[in-house]
């Protein structure tokens, strides 16, 4: 069976045979589905939680929204 991988930055599923694998000096393996994700995380050092088009940002936004509703 083929292993299902998710992009380390945006969270999308990567189809087998596509994407980019990046190995850091400490041995951590990062998988990217597009060059856009690689550039944002490695070259520009952006955080997925604060980048609007990522899955992690959507989760963070929903959590903030629920917290505001609960507070009211």
Secondary structure, DSSP 8 states (H G I E B T S, - for coil): ----EE-TTT--EE-TT-SEEEE-TTS-EEEESSHHHHIIIIIS---GGG-TTSHHHHHHHHHHHHHHHHH-
